[in-house]
């Protein structure tokens, strides 16, 4: 499944909304670094004890979920980050109907921290920040994303 095409204007709007909430100047970098700048701004909000702007959080989570799907293509594990997005990834038996047998679910902050390597899979599991069911629902071999 090809990654979602990201609209640079929507990314920039979400990023600038988050930057305003952080009392930071608007983004003036190239479009190619928009997704990473957005992830950094969302993390900055979390680090300051703030809830990220909804659109910024959604766009950051989707970007990192798409990176997982591209790095580990397949349809064996469904990775859910409600209310933002979900993807199917990891090679193996394909799931087609009903509730998938292998599901990973977590919140936006945990997903971003896992994807960037600020939190390990084992640490997140010990904290109870991840719900993982199924024999293939372990993403530790695919995290952090490169």
ABEGO torsion letter per residue (X at the ends): XBBBBBBAAAAAAAAAAAAAAAGBBBBABBAAAAAAAAAAAAAAAAAAGBBBBAAAAAAAAAAAAAAAAAABBEAABBBBBOAABBBBBEBEBBBABEBBABBBBBBAAAAAAAAAGABBAAAAAAAGABBBBEAABBAAAAOBBX
